[in-house]
Amino acid sequence: MAVRPVKLFEPVSFRSVTARNRIVVAPMCQYSATDGLGDDWHVQHLGARAMGGAGIVFTEATHVSAIGRITPYCLGLWNAQHAALLTRLAAIIARGGAVPGIQIAHAGRKASTTRTWEGSKPIAPADGGWVPVAPSPIPFHPGAVDPRGLTTGEIAEIAAQFAASARLAREAGMKVVEIHAAHGYLLHQFLSPLTNKRTDAYGGSLENRMRYPLELFAAMRDAWPAKKPMGIRISAVDWVEGGWTIQDSIAFTRELQKLGCDYVDASSGGNDPNQKIKIGPSYQVPFAARVKAETSLPVAAVGLITDVEQAEKILANGDADAVLLGRPYVYGLALGGEQGVREVIRNFVADFDLTLALSGCRSVSELGFQCLQLAP
Ligand SMILES: Cc1cc2nc3c(=O)[nH]c(=O)nc-3n(C[C@H](O)[C@H](O)[C@H](O)COP(=O)(O)O)c2cc1C
């Protein structure tokens, strides 16, 4: 390894919370819950990620209501049973030495679909799905279940649901809360001119399109302890002509900062099937770097960051304050089948590099020796 990981393994603090290093496990849907309620699968998944050495481990997108779920198998947080499972998740992550974080979400028009490995196909209400809601009644793609446009009363209700989920997360012992405003889900739909065609105070100008996500952020910030950090995941660009831009993201971040936002996690895309993404290693890092350069808010970079040296460079260059890893941890398991097995093998290698770097060992045999010494 040419570059020694120094920055990567520096602790990082947000408000009263300190993570042991700057590696964050990205939120990743497991599509394994029933009626919003997770089980041992989620406990082992997140516990294993924490034991793998990351600084912060996020739950998957955890939805504020049944109709806010992407699929009927997504995690939810709207009742006491959900909160009890969240308590287990926070505890197992903390036991693994990581900071427990939760991503709170509403899928908007992208709700009521099958799981990714079933093709993310629309599920009609007659087949056990439901009518999704959105800022404007425009389906995600032809053939998707037509969403219903939200009234202003319903908009306020959903903001209250986010605040209620944050209160349950607080009681469950979560230490970081993040709003999911990326990937074409409800809040991204409000932000982007491609999906928000409203003619009231929540549509039209950039200021109007940002209004609801900012109101919702403020409501959640009030429900979340002042000493604990709260951040947001955005799609920095739509990758579509006439869509949400990096300049919009910078303007949005400046407003969020005034409301007590602690970090922005800069992802991209997901709001329009016509997007043209220029994909490659670190392809979203320039968005994090721009937001960081033009605001004073800490940022996290994500997307095809697959080895320690690459991650170290991102942090050492000052492009981001933390890096999120998703697929390098578990994509193979989510994919399944032959492709999944290949991913698992590839990721085992990536994970092993990470394990070595985290342990401070120079070789596999040194790591093995250290493990033996640790054994009771
Ligand atoms: C199986 C899977 C599930 C995901 N679920 C979520 C999610 O719940 N919320 C979210 O914001 N992003 C989700 N993502 C996106 C990841 O958080 C991450 O941004 C993306 O995978 C890019 O990072 P990577 O290249 O390290 O995987 C998911 C990705 C995968 C592979």
The ligand as a Tripos MOL2 file, in Angstrom:
@<TRIPOS>MOLECULE
LIG
   31    33     1     0     0
SMALL
NO_CHARGES

@<TRIPOS>ATOM
      1 C1        -28.3580   -3.3450   -1.4870 C.3       1 LIG1
      2 C2        -28.3250   -1.8530   -1.4330 C.ar      1 LIG1
      3 C3        -29.3000   -1.1800   -0.6990 C.ar      1 LIG1
      4 C4        -29.2610    0.2300   -0.5960 C.ar      1 LIG1
      5 N1        -30.1690    0.8700    0.2030 N.ar      1 LIG1
      6 C5        -30.0250    2.1960    0.4360 C.ar      1 LIG1
      7 C6        -30.8040    2.8610    1.4180 C.ar      1 LIG1
      8 O1        -31.5870    2.2380    2.1440 O.2       1 LIG1
      9 N2        -30.6470    4.1990    1.5600 N.ar      1 LIG1
     10 C7        -29.7400    4.9030    0.8130 C.ar      1 LIG1
     11 O2        -29.6300    6.1190    0.9680 O.2       1 LIG1
     12 N3        -28.9670    4.2870   -0.1100 N.ar      1 LIG1
     13 C8        -29.0650    2.9670   -0.2780 C.ar      1 LIG1
     14 N4        -28.2020    2.3300   -1.1280 N.ar      1 LIG1
     15 C9        -27.1010    3.1000   -1.7230 C.3       1 LIG1
     16 C10       -25.8630    2.9760   -0.8300 C.3       1 LIG1
     17 O3        -26.0740    3.5650    0.4390 O.3       1 LIG1
     18 C11       -24.6410    3.6280   -1.4920 C.3       1 LIG1
     19 O4        -24.8900    4.9990   -1.6500 O.3       1 LIG1
     20 C12       -24.3410    3.0270   -2.8610 C.3       1 LIG1
     21 O5        -24.3740    1.6120   -2.7960 O.3       1 LIG1
     22 C13       -22.9790    3.4970   -3.3690 C.3       1 LIG1
     23 O6        -21.9520    3.1210   -2.5030 O.3       1 LIG1
     24 P1        -21.0330    1.8060   -2.8110 P.3       1 LIG1
     25 O7        -20.4330    2.0200   -4.1720 O.co2     1 LIG1
     26 O8        -20.0150    1.8170   -1.7020 O.co2     1 LIG1
     27 O9        -21.9250    0.6320   -2.7640 O.co2     1 LIG1
     28 C14       -28.2500    0.9520   -1.2650 C.ar      1 LIG1
     29 C15       -27.2980    0.2570   -2.0190 C.ar      1 LIG1
     30 C16       -27.3130   -1.1170   -2.0940 C.ar      1 LIG1
     31 C17       -26.2360   -1.8140   -2.8600 C.3       1 LIG1
@<TRIPOS>BOND
     1     1     2 1
     2     2     3 ar
     3     2    30 ar
     4     3     4 ar
     5     4     5 ar
     6     4    28 ar
     7     5     6 ar
     8     6     7 ar
     9     6    13 1
    10     7     8 2
    11     7     9 ar
    12     9    10 ar
    13    10    11 2
    14    10    12 ar
    15    12    13 ar
    16    13    14 ar
    17    14    15 1
    18    14    28 ar
    19    15    16 1
    20    16    17 1
    21    16    18 1
    22    18    19 1
    23    18    20 1
    24    20    21 1
    25    20    22 1
    26    22    23 1
    27    23    24 1
    28    24    25 2
    29    24    26 1
    30    24    27 1
    31    28    29 ar
    32    29    30 ar
    33    30    31 1
@<TRIPOS>SUBSTRUCTURE
     1 LIG1         1 GROUP 0 **** ****
